[in-house]
Amino acid sequence: MADLLKVVVTGASGRMGQTLVNLITASEKLELVGALERANHEWVGRDIGVAMGGKEIGIAVSEDPIEVIANAEAIIDFTTPSATIEFSKLAAQARATHVIGTTGMSEEDLEKIKAASFHSVVVRAGNMSLGVNLLVALTKKVAAALDDEFDIEIIEAHHKNKVDAPSGTALMLGEAAASGRGISLTQSADRGRDGIIGARNKGSIGFASIRGGDIVGKHDVLFASNGEQLTLSHNATDRNIFARGALKAVLWGKDKQPGEYDMICLLYTSDAADEGLGVDLGGRRI
């Protein structure tokens, strides 16, 4: 049996962290070698399996990222921008793959991530679902193919407890649409409509947000012209898709050259190319 890839999970007590721990410990290709939490967290020093309400698995939650990441081949990171920046430096020193699902990073933060990627593989995305990332790539392609006679509307739906709108994924789709059109999303986005707002501005990219129940996440990109509409859609029904996407990114990053990559890169395979399916969807070093 091949050696298992050694993985560290950051933010281990969170919902995503716990999901990742469960999936890694059940994996035949990955080995959990570390679980990190912030200093003085109540889980620090406890076995991660026990802390999660299960059986002991022999991995104590640590607050020392230097020690833990030094023994890792990969890090999965859904934390905060400030923590992610520090983890990126340690991942670069360890030459470990750094899979980043952290959102809300500033341009300055992203520059620091890029600097770290000169020494390690970084796979970064605001959404780790392969389906969502394919939707982003297709949105850019369709926006480039259709002129501004087609209005673009992005409709997203999430559970009632989500606190931000539009969703990060909706904004990813908006950026893709704007990029396809060769325009700025900042200047073209229409994110609020209420009352007598007048006719739609030609070339704008509209957003609509729905909140209710336990909706995991649904995103539609509508291209509407006179007499016809085209809709690209993705519906998430299981939160585990985001964790599973992160694990695929970890495995994909093994033996790759240092650099910062997006999730579309994971969709490229030699088999697909051999069968004529290797369409350029935008997978790239960021």
The 8 nearest C-alpha neighbors of each residue, nearest first, counted from 0:
[[1, 2, 3, 27, 28, 4, 29, 26],
 [2, 0, 3, 28, 4, 27, 29, 30],
 [1, 3, 4, 0, 28, 29, 5, 30],
 [2, 4, 29, 28, 30, 5, 1, 27],
 [3, 5, 29, 30, 6, 28, 72, 2],
 [4, 6, 30, 72, 71, 32, 31, 29],
 [7, 5, 73, 31, 74, 71, 32, 30],
 [8, 6, 33, 74, 32, 34, 31, 71],
 [9, 7, 34, 75, 11, 74, 35, 33],
 [10, 8, 35, 11, 76, 34, 36, 75],
 [11, 9, 36, 16, 12, 35, 78, 13],
 [10, 12, 16, 9, 13, 34, 17, 35],
 [11, 13, 10, 16, 17, 14, 36, 42],
 [14, 12, 16, 15, 11, 10, 17, 18],
 [13, 15, 17, 16, 18, 12, 11, 19],
 [16, 14, 18, 13, 17, 19, 242, 77],
 [17, 15, 11, 13, 19, 18, 14, 10],
 [16, 18, 20, 19, 14, 15, 11, 12],
 [17, 19, 15, 21, 16, 20, 22, 14],
 [18, 20, 22, 16, 17, 21, 242, 23],
 [21, 19, 17, 23, 18, 22, 24, 16],
 [22, 20, 18, 24, 19, 23, 17, 25],
 [21, 23, 19, 25, 20, 24, 26, 18],
 [24, 22, 26, 20, 25, 21, 29, 19],
 [23, 25, 21, 26, 22, 20, 31, 30],
 [26, 24, 22, 23, 21, 27, 29, 20],
 [27, 25, 23, 28, 29, 24, 22, 30],
 [26, 28, 29, 25, 3, 30, 23, 24],
 [29, 27, 3, 26, 4, 30, 2, 1],
 [28, 30, 4, 3, 26, 23, 27, 5],
 [31, 29, 5, 3, 4, 6, 32, 23],
 [30, 32, 6, 33, 5, 7, 23, 24],
 [33, 31, 6, 7, 5, 30, 58, 71],
 [32, 34, 7, 67, 31, 58, 8, 35],
 [33, 35, 60, 8, 11, 7, 9, 61],
 [36, 34, 9, 61, 60, 62, 11, 10],
 [35, 37, 10, 62, 11, 61, 9, 40],
 [36, 38, 62, 40, 39, 35, 10, 43],
 [37, 39, 62, 40, 36, 43, 63, 61],
 [40, 38, 41, 37, 43, 62, 42, 36],
 [39, 41, 42, 38, 43, 37, 36, 62],
 [40, 42, 43, 39, 44, 45, 38, 36],
 [41, 43, 40, 45, 44, 60, 50, 12],
 [44, 42, 60, 61, 45, 40, 41, 62],
 [43, 45, 60, 59, 61, 42, 46, 41],
 [46, 44, 59, 42, 43, 60, 47, 50],
 [45, 47, 59, 49, 58, 48, 55, 50],
 [48, 46, 50, 49, 59, 60, 58, 45],
 [47, 49, 55, 53, 51, 54, 56, 50],
 [48, 50, 53, 52, 54, 55, 51, 46],
 [51, 49, 47, 52, 48, 46, 45, 42],
 [50, 52, 48, 49, 53, 47, 17, 12],
 [53, 51, 49, 50, 48, 54, 47, 55],
 [54, 52, 49, 48, 51, 55, 50, 47],
 [53, 55, 49, 48, 56, 52, 51, 46],
 [54, 56, 48, 49, 57, 46, 53, 47],
 [57, 55, 48, 58, 54, 46, 47, 49],
 [56, 58, 55, 46, 59, 47, 48, 32],
 [59, 57, 46, 56, 47, 33, 60, 32],
 [60, 58, 46, 45, 44, 47, 61, 57],
 [59, 61, 43, 34, 44, 35, 45, 47],
 [62, 60, 35, 43, 63, 44, 59, 36],
 [61, 63, 38, 36, 37, 35, 64, 43],
 [62, 64, 61, 65, 66, 67, 35, 38],
 [65, 63, 67, 66, 68, 62, 35, 61],
 [66, 64, 63, 68, 67, 69, 89, 86],
 [67, 65, 69, 64, 68, 63, 70, 61],
 [66, 68, 64, 69, 65, 33, 70, 63],
 [69, 67, 71, 70, 65, 64, 66, 89],
 [68, 70, 66, 67, 93, 71, 65, 89],
 [71, 69, 68, 67, 72, 66, 32, 5],
 [72, 70, 68, 5, 73, 69, 6, 7],
 [71, 73, 95, 5, 6, 96, 4, 70],
 [72, 74, 96, 6, 95, 71, 97, 5],
 [75, 73, 7, 97, 6, 8, 98, 96],
 [76, 74, 98, 8, 97, 99, 9, 7],
 [75, 77, 99, 9, 78, 100, 98, 74],
 [78, 76, 101, 100, 99, 10, 75, 9],
 [77, 79, 101, 76, 10, 83, 82, 80],
 [80, 78, 82, 81, 83, 101, 77, 102],
 [79, 81, 83, 104, 82, 84, 101, 103],
 [82, 80, 84, 83, 79, 85, 108, 104],
 [81, 83, 85, 79, 84, 80, 86, 78],
 [84, 82, 86, 80, 85, 81, 79, 87],
 [83, 85, 87, 81, 82, 86, 80, 112],
 [86, 84, 82, 88, 87, 83, 89, 81],
 [85, 87, 83, 89, 88, 84, 90, 82],
 [88, 86, 90, 84, 85, 89, 115, 83],
 [89, 87, 91, 85, 86, 90, 115, 92],
 [88, 90, 92, 86, 91, 87, 93, 85],
 [91, 89, 95, 87, 93, 92, 88, 94],
 [90, 92, 94, 119, 118, 88, 89, 93],
 [91, 93, 89, 90, 94, 88, 118, 95],
 [92, 94, 90, 95, 91, 69, 89, 68],
 [95, 93, 119, 91, 92, 90, 118, 96],
 [96, 94, 72, 73, 90, 93, 119, 97],
 [95, 97, 73, 120, 121, 119, 252, 74],
 [98, 96, 121, 74, 73, 99, 120, 95],
 [97, 99, 122, 75, 121, 123, 76, 74],
 [100, 98, 123, 76, 101, 122, 97, 77],
 [99, 101, 77, 124, 125, 76, 123, 102],
 [102, 100, 77, 78, 99, 79, 80, 76],
 [101, 103, 104, 125, 100, 80, 79, 167],
 [102, 104, 105, 80, 101, 79, 167, 125],
 [105, 103, 80, 108, 102, 109, 106, 101],
 [104, 106, 108, 107, 109, 103, 80, 110],
 [107, 105, 109, 108, 110, 104, 111, 103],
 [106, 108, 110, 105, 109, 111, 104, 112],
 [109, 107, 105, 111, 106, 110, 104, 112],
 [110, 108, 112, 106, 111, 107, 113, 105],
 [109, 111, 113, 107, 112, 108, 114, 106],
 [112, 110, 114, 108, 109, 113, 115, 107],
 [113, 111, 109, 115, 114, 110, 116, 87],
 [112, 114, 116, 110, 111, 115, 109, 259],
 [113, 115, 111, 112, 116, 117, 110, 118],
 [116, 114, 112, 113, 117, 91, 118, 88],
 [115, 117, 258, 119, 113, 118, 114, 259],
 [116, 118, 115, 257, 258, 114, 119, 113],
 [119, 117, 91, 116, 257, 115, 94, 120],
 [120, 118, 257, 94, 116, 91, 95, 96],
 [119, 121, 257, 96, 258, 116, 97, 259],
 [122, 120, 259, 97, 116, 98, 96, 260],
 [123, 121, 98, 260, 261, 259, 99, 97],
 [122, 124, 99, 261, 98, 121, 100, 260],
 [125, 123, 126, 100, 127, 261, 262, 99],
 [124, 126, 100, 102, 167, 168, 127, 101],
 [125, 127, 124, 128, 168, 100, 241, 131],
 [126, 128, 241, 244, 245, 124, 129, 125],
 [129, 127, 241, 131, 244, 130, 126, 240],
 [130, 128, 132, 131, 133, 127, 244, 262],
 [131, 129, 133, 128, 132, 134, 233, 127],
 [132, 130, 134, 128, 133, 129, 135, 233],
 [133, 131, 135, 129, 134, 130, 263, 128],
 [132, 134, 130, 136, 131, 135, 129, 137],
 [135, 133, 131, 137, 132, 136, 138, 130],
 [136, 134, 132, 138, 172, 133, 137, 175],
 [137, 135, 133, 139, 138, 134, 280, 281],
 [136, 138, 140, 134, 139, 135, 141, 133],
 [139, 137, 135, 141, 136, 140, 176, 142],
 [138, 140, 179, 175, 176, 142, 136, 137],
 [141, 139, 137, 143, 138, 142, 179, 144],
 [140, 142, 144, 138, 143, 139, 137, 145],
 [143, 141, 179, 139, 176, 145, 144, 140],
 [144, 142, 179, 180, 140, 141, 145, 139],
 [143, 145, 141, 142, 140, 146, 179, 180],
 [146, 144, 142, 143, 141, 149, 147, 148],
 [147, 145, 148, 149, 144, 143, 142, 180],
 [146, 148, 149, 202, 150, 145, 201, 180],
 [147, 149, 146, 224, 150, 145, 201, 202],
 [150, 148, 224, 147, 223, 222, 146, 151],
 [149, 151, 223, 222, 148, 224, 147, 202],
 [152, 150, 222, 204, 221, 205, 149, 223],
 [151, 153, 205, 221, 204, 206, 220, 154],
 [154, 152, 220, 206, 219, 205, 221, 207],
 [155, 153, 207, 219, 218, 206, 208, 152],
 [154, 156, 218, 208, 217, 209, 207, 219],
 [155, 157, 209, 217, 216, 210, 208, 218],
 [158, 156, 214, 216, 210, 215, 209, 211],
 [159, 157, 214, 213, 211, 212, 210, 160],
 [158, 160, 211, 210, 212, 161, 157, 213],
 [161, 159, 158, 162, 210, 211, 157, 212],
 [162, 160, 159, 158, 163, 157, 210, 164],
 [161, 163, 160, 164, 159, 166, 158, 210],
 [164, 162, 161, 165, 166, 167, 160, 208],
 [165, 163, 166, 208, 162, 167, 161, 169],
 [164, 166, 208, 169, 163, 167, 170, 206],
 [165, 167, 164, 169, 168, 163, 170, 155],
 [168, 166, 170, 169, 171, 165, 125, 102],
 [167, 169, 171, 166, 170, 172, 126, 125],
 [170, 168, 172, 166, 171, 167, 165, 173],
 [169, 171, 173, 167, 172, 168, 174, 166],
 [172, 170, 168, 174, 169, 173, 175, 167],
 [173, 171, 175, 169, 170, 135, 174, 176],
 [172, 174, 170, 176, 175, 171, 177, 169],
 [173, 175, 177, 171, 172, 176, 184, 178],
 [176, 174, 139, 172, 178, 173, 177, 135],
 [177, 175, 139, 173, 179, 142, 178, 174],
 [176, 178, 180, 174, 182, 179, 184, 175],
 [177, 179, 181, 175, 180, 176, 174, 182],
 [180, 178, 143, 139, 142, 176, 177, 181],
 [179, 181, 177, 143, 178, 182, 142, 176],
 [182, 180, 178, 179, 177, 183, 143, 176],
 [181, 183, 177, 180, 178, 184, 187, 179],
 [184, 182, 185, 186, 177, 187, 181, 178],
 [183, 185, 187, 186, 188, 177, 174, 182],
 [186, 184, 183, 187, 188, 182, 174, 177],
 [185, 187, 184, 183, 188, 182, 203, 189],
 [186, 188, 203, 184, 185, 204, 183, 189],
 [189, 187, 204, 184, 203, 185, 205, 186],
 [188, 190, 205, 204, 191, 206, 203, 187],
 [191, 189, 206, 188, 205, 192, 207, 165],
 [190, 192, 189, 193, 206, 207, 205, 188],
 [193, 191, 196, 190, 194, 189, 195, 207],
 [192, 194, 196, 191, 195, 197, 190, 189],
 [193, 195, 196, 192, 197, 191, 198, 199],
 [196, 194, 197, 193, 192, 198, 199, 191],
 [195, 197, 194, 193, 192, 198, 199, 191],
 [198, 196, 195, 199, 200, 194, 192, 193],
 [199, 197, 200, 196, 201, 195, 192, 203],
 [198, 200, 201, 197, 203, 196, 202, 150],
 [201, 199, 203, 202, 198, 197, 189, 187],
 [200, 202, 203, 199, 147, 150, 148, 198],
 [201, 203, 147, 200, 150, 204, 187, 151],
 [202, 204, 187, 201, 200, 188, 205, 189],
 [205, 203, 188, 151, 152, 187, 189, 202],
 [204, 206, 152, 189, 188, 153, 190, 203],
 [205, 207, 153, 190, 152, 154, 189, 208],
 [206, 208, 154, 153, 155, 209, 205, 190],
 [209, 207, 155, 156, 165, 154, 164, 210],
 [208, 210, 156, 155, 157, 211, 207, 154],
 [211, 209, 159, 157, 158, 156, 208, 212],
 [212, 210, 159, 158, 213, 157, 214, 209],
 [211, 213, 158, 159, 214, 210, 157, 160],
 [212, 214, 158, 215, 211, 159, 157, 160],
 [213, 215, 158, 157, 216, 212, 211, 156],
 [216, 214, 157, 236, 235, 213, 158, 238],
 [215, 217, 157, 235, 214, 156, 234, 218],
 [218, 216, 234, 156, 155, 233, 235, 157],
 [217, 219, 155, 233, 232, 154, 234, 156],
 [220, 218, 232, 154, 231, 153, 221, 155],
 [219, 221, 153, 231, 230, 152, 232, 154],
 [222, 220, 230, 152, 151, 229, 223, 219],
 [221, 223, 151, 229, 149, 150, 228, 230],
 [224, 222, 228, 149, 150, 221, 227, 229],
 [225, 223, 149, 227, 148, 226, 228, 150],
 [224, 226, 227, 223, 149, 148, 228, 150],
 [225, 227, 224, 228, 223, 149, 229, 148],
 [228, 226, 224, 225, 223, 229, 222, 149],
 [227, 229, 223, 222, 224, 230, 221, 226],
 [228, 230, 222, 221, 223, 231, 227, 220],
 [231, 229, 221, 220, 222, 232, 219, 228],
 [232, 230, 220, 219, 221, 229, 134, 233],
 [231, 233, 219, 218, 230, 220, 234, 134],
 [234, 232, 218, 217, 131, 219, 235, 130],
 [233, 235, 217, 216, 236, 218, 232, 215],
 [234, 236, 216, 237, 215, 217, 233, 238],
 [235, 237, 215, 234, 238, 216, 214, 217],
 [238, 236, 239, 235, 240, 215, 241, 216],
 [239, 237, 240, 241, 215, 236, 235, 242],
 [238, 240, 242, 237, 241, 243, 18, 15],
 [241, 239, 243, 238, 242, 128, 244, 237],
 [242, 240, 127, 128, 244, 239, 243, 238],
 [243, 241, 245, 239, 244, 240, 19, 246],
 [244, 242, 240, 246, 245, 241, 239, 247],
 [243, 245, 127, 247, 241, 128, 242, 246],
 [244, 246, 248, 242, 243, 247, 127, 249],
 [247, 245, 249, 243, 248, 244, 250, 242],
 [246, 248, 244, 250, 249, 245, 251, 243],
 [247, 249, 251, 245, 246, 250, 252, 244],
 [250, 248, 246, 252, 247, 251, 245, 73],
 [249, 251, 247, 252, 248, 253, 246, 4],
 [250, 252, 248, 249, 253, 247, 265, 255],
 [253, 251, 249, 255, 250, 248, 96, 254],
 [252, 254, 251, 255, 250, 249, 96, 120],
 [253, 255, 252, 256, 251, 120, 257, 250],
 [256, 254, 252, 253, 257, 120, 251, 258],
 [255, 257, 258, 120, 254, 119, 252, 253],
 [258, 256, 120, 119, 118, 117, 116, 255],
 [259, 257, 116, 120, 117, 121, 284, 260],
 [258, 260, 121, 284, 285, 116, 122, 120],
 [261, 259, 284, 122, 285, 283, 121, 258],
 [260, 262, 123, 263, 122, 264, 124, 282],
 [263, 261, 264, 265, 132, 124, 129, 122],
 [262, 264, 282, 265, 266, 261, 132, 133],
 [263, 265, 282, 262, 266, 267, 261, 283],
 [266, 264, 263, 267, 262, 251, 248, 268],
 [265, 267, 264, 263, 268, 262, 129, 282],
 [266, 268, 265, 264, 277, 271, 269, 263],
 [269, 267, 271, 270, 266, 272, 277, 265],
 [268, 270, 272, 271, 273, 267, 277, 274],
 [271, 269, 273, 268, 272, 274, 276, 277],
 [272, 270, 276, 274, 268, 277, 269, 273],
 [271, 273, 277, 269, 275, 276, 274, 270],
 [274, 272, 270, 271, 275, 269, 276, 277],
 [275, 273, 271, 272, 276, 270, 277, 269],
 [274, 276, 272, 273, 277, 271, 278, 270],
 [277, 275, 271, 272, 274, 278, 273, 270],
 [276, 278, 272, 271, 275, 279, 267, 268],
 [279, 277, 276, 280, 275, 272, 267, 271],
 [278, 280, 281, 277, 282, 267, 276, 136],
 [281, 279, 136, 282, 278, 137, 263, 133],
 [280, 282, 279, 283, 136, 263, 264, 139],
 [283, 281, 264, 263, 280, 261, 262, 284],
 [284, 282, 260, 285, 281, 261, 264, 263],
 [283, 285, 260, 259, 258, 261, 282, 264],
 [284, 260, 259, 283, 261, 258, 113, 282]]
